[in-house]
């Protein structure tokens, strides 16, 4: 189930690509979903630049220390 304020959608993805995303996520202590979101933000940042990305895409709120 999607978090409040998040858009849920189905994604068809090559199994080998998904396995790599899961491997990267585990290495970076993220969920696969968070890894996909991270990679999408990085791709947009590379394409649009930091300033344009911040104007167009809301950034996630920083987590409280000790939360989670």
PyMOL Python script that loads the backbone (N, CA, C, O; Angstrom):
from pymol import cmd

cmd.read_pdbstr("""\
ATOM      1  N   UNK A   1       0.842  -1.178   0.000  1.00  0.00           N
ATOM      2  CA  UNK A   1       0.000   0.000   0.000  1.00  0.00           C
ATOM      3  C   UNK A   1       0.888   1.242   0.000  1.00  0.00           C
ATOM      4  O   UNK A   1       1.912   1.285   0.682  1.00  0.00           O
ATOM      5  N   UNK A   2       0.488   2.241  -0.765  1.00  0.00           N
ATOM      6  CA  UNK A   2       1.277   3.465  -0.881  1.00  0.00           C
ATOM      7  C   UNK A   2       1.175   4.298   0.390  1.00  0.00           C
ATOM      8  O   UNK A   2       0.150   4.299   1.071  1.00  0.00           O
ATOM      9  N   UNK A   3       2.242   4.994   0.690  1.00  0.00           N
ATOM     10  CA  UNK A   3       2.243   5.927   1.811  1.00  0.00           C
ATOM     11  C   UNK A   3       1.354   7.110   1.462  1.00  0.00           C
ATOM     12  O   UNK A   3       1.190   7.425   0.284  1.00  0.00           O
ATOM     13  N   UNK A   4       0.774   7.773   2.461  1.00  0.00           N
ATOM     14  CA  UNK A   4      -0.030   8.962   2.165  1.00  0.00           C
ATOM     15  C   UNK A   4       0.807   9.982   1.396  1.00  0.00           C
ATOM     16  O   UNK A   4       1.968  10.220   1.727  1.00  0.00           O
ATOM     17  N   UNK A   5       0.210  10.578   0.375  1.00  0.00           N
ATOM     18  CA  UNK A   5       0.921  11.567  -0.413  1.00  0.00           C
ATOM     19  C   UNK A   5       1.831  10.988  -1.480  1.00  0.00           C
ATOM     20  O   UNK A   5       2.498  11.742  -2.187  1.00  0.00           O
ATOM     21  N   UNK A   6       1.875   9.681  -1.614  1.00  0.00           N
ATOM     22  CA  UNK A   6       2.711   9.026  -2.628  1.00  0.00           C
ATOM     23  C   UNK A   6       1.812   8.460  -3.720  1.00  0.00           C
ATOM     24  O   UNK A   6       0.701   8.009  -3.444  1.00  0.00           O
ATOM     25  N   UNK A   7       2.284   8.484  -4.935  1.00  0.00           N
ATOM     26  CA  UNK A   7       1.575   7.924  -6.083  1.00  0.00           C
ATOM     27  C   UNK A   7       1.992   6.476  -6.261  1.00  0.00           C
ATOM     28  O   UNK A   7       3.183   6.180  -6.358  1.00  0.00           O
ATOM     29  N   UNK A   8       1.024   5.569  -6.306  1.00  0.00           N
ATOM     30  CA  UNK A   8       1.305   4.152  -6.548  1.00  0.00           C
ATOM     31  C   UNK A   8       1.049   3.852  -8.024  1.00  0.00           C
ATOM     32  O   UNK A   8       0.092   4.358  -8.610  1.00  0.00           O
ATOM     33  N   UNK A   9       1.912   3.026  -8.621  1.00  0.00           N
ATOM     34  CA  UNK A   9       1.705   2.621 -10.007  1.00  0.00           C
ATOM     35  C   UNK A   9       2.400   1.289 -10.248  1.00  0.00           C
ATOM     36  O   UNK A   9       3.352   0.926  -9.558  1.00  0.00           O
ATOM     37  N   UNK A  10       1.898   0.575 -11.246  1.00  0.00           N
ATOM     38  CA  UNK A  10       2.504  -0.708 -11.621  1.00  0.00           C
ATOM     39  C   UNK A  10       3.680  -0.433 -12.560  1.00  0.00           C
ATOM     40  O   UNK A  10       3.639   0.496 -13.367  1.00  0.00           O
ATOM     41  N   UNK A  11       4.710  -1.239 -12.445  1.00  0.00           N
ATOM     42  CA  UNK A  11       5.901  -1.074 -13.268  1.00  0.00           C
ATOM     43  C   UNK A  11       6.310  -2.424 -13.830  1.00  0.00           C
ATOM     44  O   UNK A  11       6.527  -3.374 -13.077  1.00  0.00           O
ATOM     45  N   UNK A  12       6.416  -2.515 -15.138  1.00  0.00           N
ATOM     46  CA  UNK A  12       6.951  -3.726 -15.766  1.00  0.00           C
ATOM     47  C   UNK A  12       8.451  -3.508 -15.903  1.00  0.00           C
ATOM     48  O   UNK A  12       8.895  -2.504 -16.460  1.00  0.00           O
ATOM     49  N   UNK A  13       9.225  -4.456 -15.390  1.00  0.00           N
ATOM     50  CA  UNK A  13      10.676  -4.278 -15.378  1.00  0.00           C
ATOM     51  C   UNK A  13      11.355  -5.621 -15.627  1.00  0.00           C
ATOM     52  O   UNK A  13      10.875  -6.661 -15.174  1.00  0.00           O
ATOM     53  N   UNK A  14      12.448  -5.592 -16.332  1.00  0.00           N
ATOM     54  CA  UNK A  14      13.225  -6.791 -16.604  1.00  0.00           C
ATOM     55  C   UNK A  14      13.672  -7.405 -15.273  1.00  0.00           C
ATOM     56  O   UNK A  14      14.159  -6.683 -14.403  1.00  0.00           O
ATOM     57  N   UNK A  15      13.516  -8.712 -15.098  1.00  0.00           N
ATOM     58  CA  UNK A  15      13.898  -9.348 -13.833  1.00  0.00           C
ATOM     59  C   UNK A  15      15.362  -9.116 -13.449  1.00  0.00           C
ATOM     60  O   UNK A  15      15.669  -8.974 -12.265  1.00  0.00           O
ATOM     61  N   UNK A  16      16.256  -9.075 -14.415  1.00  0.00           N
ATOM     62  CA  UNK A  16      17.668  -8.844 -14.106  1.00  0.00           C
ATOM     63  C   UNK A  16      17.881  -7.418 -13.589  1.00  0.00           C
ATOM     64  O   UNK A  16      18.682  -7.200 -12.680  1.00  0.00           O
ATOM     65  N   UNK A  17      17.172  -6.456 -14.163  1.00  0.00           N
ATOM     66  CA  UNK A  17      17.270  -5.073 -13.704  1.00  0.00           C
ATOM     67  C   UNK A  17      16.707  -4.950 -12.288  1.00  0.00           C
ATOM     68  O   UNK A  17      17.288  -4.266 -11.444  1.00  0.00           O
ATOM     69  N   UNK A  18      15.575  -5.611 -12.027  1.00  0.00           N
ATOM     70  CA  UNK A  18      14.986  -5.583 -10.687  1.00  0.00           C
ATOM     71  C   UNK A  18      15.933  -6.217  -9.666  1.00  0.00           C
ATOM     72  O   UNK A  18      16.067  -5.711  -8.552  1.00  0.00           O
ATOM     73  N   UNK A  19      16.577  -7.298 -10.030  1.00  0.00           N
ATOM     74  CA  UNK A  19      17.529  -7.953  -9.128  1.00  0.00           C
ATOM     75  C   UNK A  19      18.678  -7.007  -8.787  1.00  0.00           C
ATOM     76  O   UNK A  19      19.134  -6.971  -7.644  1.00  0.00           O
ATOM     77  N   UNK A  20      19.142  -6.250  -9.764  1.00  0.00           N
ATOM     78  CA  UNK A  20      20.217  -5.286  -9.514  1.00  0.00           C
ATOM     79  C   UNK A  20      19.743  -4.166  -8.594  1.00  0.00           C
ATOM     80  O   UNK A  20      20.484  -3.733  -7.711  1.00  0.00           O
ATOM     81  N   UNK A  21      18.520  -3.698  -8.794  1.00  0.00           N
ATOM     82  CA  UNK A  21      17.961  -2.667  -7.913  1.00  0.00           C
ATOM     83  C   UNK A  21      17.856  -3.194  -6.488  1.00  0.00           C
ATOM     84  O   UNK A  21      18.187  -2.481  -5.540  1.00  0.00           O
ATOM     85  N   UNK A  22      17.400  -4.428  -6.325  1.00  0.00           N
ATOM     86  CA  UNK A  22      17.303  -5.027  -4.990  1.00  0.00           C
ATOM     87  C   UNK A  22      18.690  -5.175  -4.355  1.00  0.00           C
ATOM     88  O   UNK A  22      18.848  -4.953  -3.155  1.00  0.00           O
ATOM     89  N   UNK A  23      19.689  -5.547  -5.154  1.00  0.00           N
ATOM     90  CA  UNK A  23      21.048  -5.683  -4.635  1.00  0.00           C
ATOM     91  C   UNK A  23      21.578  -4.328  -4.172  1.00  0.00           C
ATOM     92  O   UNK A  23      22.150  -4.216  -3.088  1.00  0.00           O
ATOM     93  N   UNK A  24      21.385  -3.303  -4.996  1.00  0.00           N
ATOM     94  CA  UNK A  24      21.828  -1.959  -4.629  1.00  0.00           C
ATOM     95  C   UNK A  24      21.106  -1.470  -3.378  1.00  0.00           C
ATOM     96  O   UNK A  24      21.721  -0.879  -2.491  1.00  0.00           O
ATOM     97  N   UNK A  25      19.809  -1.717  -3.314  1.00  0.00           N
ATOM     98  CA  UNK A  25      19.012  -1.287  -2.160  1.00  0.00           C
ATOM     99  C   UNK A  25      19.523  -1.934  -0.881  1.00  0.00           C
ATOM    100  O   UNK A  25      19.673  -1.263   0.140  1.00  0.00           O
ATOM    101  N   UNK A  26      19.786  -3.216  -0.931  1.00  0.00           N
ATOM    102  CA  UNK A  26      20.285  -3.923   0.253  1.00  0.00           C
ATOM    103  C   UNK A  26      21.639  -3.365   0.681  1.00  0.00           C
ATOM    104  O   UNK A  26      21.893  -3.199   1.874  1.00  0.00           O
ATOM    105  N   UNK A  27      22.499  -3.078  -0.276  1.00  0.00           N
ATOM    106  CA  UNK A  27      23.826  -2.549   0.035  1.00  0.00           C
ATOM    107  C   UNK A  27      23.746  -1.155   0.650  1.00  0.00           C
ATOM    108  O   UNK A  27      24.613  -0.766   1.433  1.00  0.00           O
ATOM    109  N   UNK A  28      22.701  -0.402   0.294  1.00  0.00           N
ATOM    110  CA  UNK A  28      22.546   0.967   0.791  1.00  0.00           C
ATOM    111  C   UNK A  28      21.493   1.063   1.891  1.00  0.00           C
ATOM    112  O   UNK A  28      21.087   2.160   2.274  1.00  0.00           O
ATOM    113  N   UNK A  29      21.052  -0.093   2.400  1.00  0.00           N
ATOM    114  CA  UNK A  29      20.081  -0.171   3.496  1.00  0.00           C
ATOM    115  C   UNK A  29      18.791   0.587   3.187  1.00  0.00           C
ATOM    116  O   UNK A  29      18.268   1.326   4.021  1.00  0.00           O
ATOM    117  N   UNK A  30      18.291   0.382   1.959  1.00  0.00           N
ATOM    118  CA  UNK A  30      17.020   0.967   1.533  1.00  0.00           C
ATOM    119  C   UNK A  30      16.104  -0.154   1.094  1.00  0.00           C
ATOM    120  O   UNK A  30      16.557  -1.265   0.817  1.00  0.00           O
ATOM    121  N   UNK A  31      14.809   0.137   1.031  1.00  0.00           N
ATOM    122  CA  UNK A  31      13.888  -0.791   0.389  1.00  0.00           C
ATOM    123  C   UNK A  31      14.088  -0.658  -1.120  1.00  0.00           C
ATOM    124  O   UNK A  31      14.654   0.326  -1.595  1.00  0.00           O
ATOM    125  N   UNK A  32      13.622  -1.648  -1.862  1.00  0.00           N
ATOM    126  CA  UNK A  32      13.720  -1.570  -3.323  1.00  0.00           C
ATOM    127  C   UNK A  32      12.928  -0.370  -3.832  1.00  0.00           C
ATOM    128  O   UNK A  32      13.365   0.311  -4.760  1.00  0.00           O
ATOM    129  N   UNK A  33      11.768  -0.106  -3.234  1.00  0.00           N
ATOM    130  CA  UNK A  33      10.958   1.041  -3.632  1.00  0.00           C
ATOM    131  C   UNK A  33      11.721   2.351  -3.401  1.00  0.00           C
ATOM    132  O   UNK A  33      11.739   3.221  -4.272  1.00  0.00           O
ATOM    133  N   UNK A  34      12.343   2.489  -2.240  1.00  0.00           N
ATOM    134  CA  UNK A  34      13.116   3.698  -1.947  1.00  0.00           C
ATOM    135  C   UNK A  34      14.305   3.825  -2.895  1.00  0.00           C
ATOM    136  O   UNK A  34      14.687   4.936  -3.263  1.00  0.00           O
ATOM    137  N   UNK A  35      14.892   2.699  -3.290  1.00  0.00           N
ATOM    138  CA  UNK A  35      16.017   2.725  -4.226  1.00  0.00           C
ATOM    139  C   UNK A  35      15.561   3.221  -5.593  1.00  0.00           C
ATOM    140  O   UNK A  35      16.253   4.020  -6.224  1.00  0.00           O
ATOM    141  N   UNK A  36      14.404   2.756  -6.054  1.00  0.00           N
ATOM    142  CA  UNK A  36      13.869   3.221  -7.340  1.00  0.00           C
ATOM    143  C   UNK A  36      13.634   4.728  -7.274  1.00  0.00           C
ATOM    144  O   UNK A  36      13.999   5.453  -8.199  1.00  0.00           O
ATOM    145  N   UNK A  37      13.027   5.202  -6.184  1.00  0.00           N
ATOM    146  CA  UNK A  37      12.772   6.633  -6.036  1.00  0.00           C
ATOM    147  C   UNK A  37      14.090   7.411  -6.007  1.00  0.00           C
ATOM    148  O   UNK A  37      14.192   8.472  -6.623  1.00  0.00           O
ATOM    149  N   UNK A  38      15.089   6.900  -5.303  1.00  0.00           N
ATOM    150  CA  UNK A  38      16.403   7.537  -5.240  1.00  0.00           C
ATOM    151  C   UNK A  38      17.024   7.625  -6.642  1.00  0.00           C
ATOM    152  O   UNK A  38      17.526   8.677  -7.036  1.00  0.00           O
ATOM    153  N   UNK A  39      16.986   6.523  -7.385  1.00  0.00           N
ATOM    154  CA  UNK A  39      17.572   6.505  -8.726  1.00  0.00           C
ATOM    155  C   UNK A  39      16.837   7.454  -9.670  1.00  0.00           C
ATOM    156  O   UNK A  39      17.464   8.109 -10.503  1.00  0.00           O
ATOM    157  N   UNK A  40      15.515   7.532  -9.546  1.00  0.00           N
ATOM    158  CA  UNK A  40      14.748   8.467 -10.373  1.00  0.00           C
ATOM    159  C   UNK A  40      15.113   9.915 -10.044  1.00  0.00           C
ATOM    160  O   UNK A  40      15.276  10.736 -10.947  1.00  0.00           O
ATOM    161  N   UNK A  41      15.241  10.227  -8.754  1.00  0.00           N
ATOM    162  CA  UNK A  41      15.648  11.585  -8.366  1.00  0.00           C
ATOM    163  C   UNK A  41      17.041  11.919  -8.911  1.00  0.00           C
ATOM    164  O   UNK A  41      17.270  13.023  -9.405  1.00  0.00           O
ATOM    165  N   UNK A  42      17.961  10.966  -8.819  1.00  0.00           N
ATOM    166  CA  UNK A  42      19.315  11.191  -9.337  1.00  0.00           C
ATOM    167  C   UNK A  42      19.289  11.411 -10.851  1.00  0.00           C
ATOM    168  O   UNK A  42      20.009  12.272 -11.359  1.00  0.00           O
ATOM    169  N   UNK A  43      18.480  10.654 -11.568  1.00  0.00           N
ATOM    170  CA  UNK A  43      18.376  10.827 -13.020  1.00  0.00           C
ATOM    171  C   UNK A  43      17.791  12.196 -13.355  1.00  0.00           C
ATOM    172  O   UNK A  43      18.270  12.868 -14.269  1.00  0.00           O
ATOM    173  N   UNK A  44      16.758  12.615 -12.621  1.00  0.00           N
ATOM    174  CA  UNK A  44      16.176  13.939 -12.850  1.00  0.00           C
ATOM    175  C   UNK A  44      17.165  15.044 -12.503  1.00  0.00           C
ATOM    176  O   UNK A  44      17.245  16.050 -13.207  1.00  0.00           O
ATOM    177  N   UNK A  45      17.914  14.864 -11.428  1.00  0.00           N
ATOM    178  CA  UNK A  45      18.918  15.860 -11.032  1.00  0.00           C
ATOM    179  C   UNK A  45      19.979  15.995 -12.133  1.00  0.00           C
ATOM    180  O   UNK A  45      20.405  17.104 -12.455  1.00  0.00           O
ATOM    181  N   UNK A  46      20.398  14.870 -12.703  1.00  0.00           N
ATOM    182  CA  UNK A  46      21.391  14.895 -13.779  1.00  0.00           C
ATOM    183  C   UNK A  46      20.825  15.578 -15.023  1.00  0.00           C
ATOM    184  O   UNK A  46      21.542  16.285 -15.731  1.00  0.00           O
ATOM    185  N   UNK A  47      19.553  15.367 -15.280  1.00  0.00           N
ATOM    186  CA  UNK A  47      18.925  15.931 -16.476  1.00  0.00           C
ATOM    187  C   UNK A  47      18.565  17.402 -16.292  1.00  0.00           C
ATOM    188  O   UNK A  47      18.792  18.217 -17.186  1.00  0.00           O
ATOM    189  N   UNK A  48      17.995  17.744 -15.115  1.00  0.00           N
ATOM    190  CA  UNK A  48      17.458  19.085 -14.902  1.00  0.00           C
ATOM    191  C   UNK A  48      18.373  20.005 -14.107  1.00  0.00           C
ATOM    192  O   UNK A  48      18.275  21.226 -14.223  1.00  0.00           O
ATOM    193  N   UNK A  49      19.252  19.436 -13.310  1.00  0.00           N
ATOM    194  CA  UNK A  49      20.062  20.228 -12.384  1.00  0.00           C
ATOM    195  C   UNK A  49      19.344  20.357 -11.052  1.00  0.00           C
ATOM    196  O   UNK A  49      18.124  20.206 -10.977  1.00  0.00           O
ATOM    197  N   UNK A  50      20.105  20.636 -10.002  1.00  0.00           N
ATOM    198  CA  UNK A  50      19.557  20.711  -8.647  1.00  0.00           C
ATOM    199  C   UNK A  50      18.450  21.746  -8.508  1.00  0.00           C
ATOM    200  O   UNK A  50      17.384  21.437  -7.976  1.00  0.00           O
ATOM    201  N   UNK A  51      18.683  22.966  -8.976  1.00  0.00           N
ATOM    202  CA  UNK A  51      17.713  24.042  -8.776  1.00  0.00           C
ATOM    203  C   UNK A  51      16.392  23.727  -9.470  1.00  0.00           C
ATOM    204  O   UNK A  51      15.325  23.906  -8.881  1.00  0.00           O
ATOM    205  N   UNK A  52      16.454  23.262 -10.710  1.00  0.00           N
ATOM    206  CA  UNK A  52      15.232  22.944 -11.440  1.00  0.00           C
ATOM    207  C   UNK A  52      14.501  21.778 -10.794  1.00  0.00           C
ATOM    208  O   UNK A  52      13.272  21.778 -10.723  1.00  0.00           O
ATOM    209  N   UNK A  53      15.240  20.794 -10.328  1.00  0.00           N
ATOM    210  CA  UNK A  53      14.614  19.638  -9.683  1.00  0.00           C
ATOM    211  C   UNK A  53      13.888  20.068  -8.414  1.00  0.00           C
ATOM    212  O   UNK A  53      12.771  19.615  -8.167  1.00  0.00           O
ATOM    213  N   UNK A  54      14.489  20.923  -7.615  1.00  0.00           N
ATOM    214  CA  UNK A  54      13.858  21.363  -6.371  1.00  0.00           C
ATOM    215  C   UNK A  54      12.600  22.174  -6.638  1.00  0.00           C
ATOM    216  O   UNK A  54      11.663  22.122  -5.842  1.00  0.00           O
ATOM    217  N   UNK A  55      12.552  22.920  -7.733  1.00  0.00           N
ATOM    218  CA  UNK A  55      11.340  23.676  -8.079  1.00  0.00           C
ATOM    219  C   UNK A  55      10.233  22.749  -8.550  1.00  0.00           C
ATOM    220  O   UNK A  55       9.060  23.007  -8.283  1.00  0.00           O
ATOM    221  N   UNK A  56      10.587  21.661  -9.254  1.00  0.00           N
ATOM    222  CA  UNK A  56       9.589  20.797  -9.881  1.00  0.00           C
ATOM    223  C   UNK A  56       9.157  19.616  -9.029  1.00  0.00           C
ATOM    224  O   UNK A  56       7.995  19.213  -9.088  1.00  0.00           O
ATOM    225  N   UNK A  57      10.061  19.051  -8.239  1.00  0.00           N
ATOM    226  CA  UNK A  57       9.787  17.811  -7.508  1.00  0.00           C
ATOM    227  C   UNK A  57       9.954  18.057  -6.016  1.00  0.00           C
ATOM    228  O   UNK A  57      11.053  18.381  -5.565  1.00  0.00           O
ATOM    229  N   UNK A  58       8.874  17.908  -5.234  1.00  0.00           N
ATOM    230  CA  UNK A  58       9.019  18.077  -3.783  1.00  0.00           C
ATOM    231  C   UNK A  58      10.037  17.090  -3.223  1.00  0.00           C
ATOM    232  O   UNK A  58      10.049  15.919  -3.602  1.00  0.00           O
ATOM    233  N   UNK A  59      10.881  17.561  -2.331  1.00  0.00           N
ATOM    234  CA  UNK A  59      11.892  16.716  -1.711  1.00  0.00           C
ATOM    235  C   UNK A  59      11.304  16.044  -0.477  1.00  0.00           C
ATOM    236  O   UNK A  59      10.459  16.630   0.199  1.00  0.00           O
ATOM    237  N   UNK A  60      11.738  14.823  -0.174  1.00  0.00           N
ATOM    238  CA  UNK A  60      11.235  14.159   1.029  1.00  0.00           C
ATOM    239  C   UNK A  60      11.691  14.913   2.276  1.00  0.00           C
ATOM    240  O   UNK A  60      12.781  15.484   2.313  1.00  0.00           O
ATOM    241  N   UNK A  61      10.835  14.901   3.293  1.00  0.00           N
ATOM    242  CA  UNK A  61      11.182  15.550   4.556  1.00  0.00           C
ATOM    243  C   UNK A  61      12.305  14.778   5.221  1.00  0.00           C
ATOM    244  O   UNK A  61      12.310  13.547   5.189  1.00  0.00           O
ATOM    245  N   UNK A  62      13.264  15.481   5.827  1.00  0.00           N
ATOM    246  CA  UNK A  62      14.337  14.768   6.536  1.00  0.00           C
ATOM    247  C   UNK A  62      13.756  13.985   7.709  1.00  0.00           C
ATOM    248  O   UNK A  62      12.807  14.426   8.357  1.00  0.00           O
ATOM    249  N   UNK A  63      14.336  12.825   7.968  1.00  0.00           N
ATOM    250  CA  UNK A  63      13.862  11.995   9.070  1.00  0.00           C
ATOM    251  C   UNK A  63      14.408  12.525  10.382  1.00  0.00           C
ATOM    252  O   UNK A  63      15.509  13.072  10.441  1.00  0.00           O
ATOM    253  N   UNK A  64      13.617  12.354  11.433  1.00  0.00           N
ATOM    254  CA  UNK A  64      14.042  12.733  12.779  1.00  0.00           C
ATOM    255  C   UNK A  64      15.154  11.793  13.226  1.00  0.00           C
ATOM    256  O   UNK A  64      15.088  10.598  12.940  1.00  0.00           O
ATOM    257  N   UNK A  65      16.172  12.292  13.917  1.00  0.00           N
ATOM    258  CA  UNK A  65      17.195  11.383  14.456  1.00  0.00           C
ATOM    259  C   UNK A  65      16.555  10.355  15.379  1.00  0.00           C
ATOM    260  O   UNK A  65      15.740  10.698  16.235  1.00  0.00           O
ATOM    261  N   UNK A  66      16.923   9.119  15.204  1.00  0.00           N
ATOM    262  CA  UNK A  66      16.386   8.032  16.018  1.00  0.00           C
ATOM    263  C   UNK A  66      15.049   7.515  15.550  1.00  0.00           C
ATOM    264  O   UNK A  66      14.514   6.579  16.144  1.00  0.00           O
ATOM    265  N   UNK A  67      14.480   8.105  14.482  1.00  0.00           N
ATOM    266  CA  UNK A  67      13.194   7.619  13.962  1.00  0.00           C
ATOM    267  C   UNK A  67      13.430   6.381  13.129  1.00  0.00           C
ATOM    268  O   UNK A  67      14.459   6.255  12.466  1.00  0.00           O
ATOM    269  N   UNK A  68      12.483   5.474  13.162  1.00  0.00           N
ATOM    270  CA  UNK A  68      12.554   4.300  12.291  1.00  0.00           C
ATOM    271  C   UNK A  68      12.862   3.100  12.970  1.00  0.00           C
ATOM    272  O   UNK A  68      12.950   2.042  12.347  1.00  0.00           O
TER     273      UNK A  68
END
""", "prot")
cmd.dss("prot")
cmd.show_as("cartoon", "prot")
cmd.util.cbc("prot")
cmd.orient("prot")
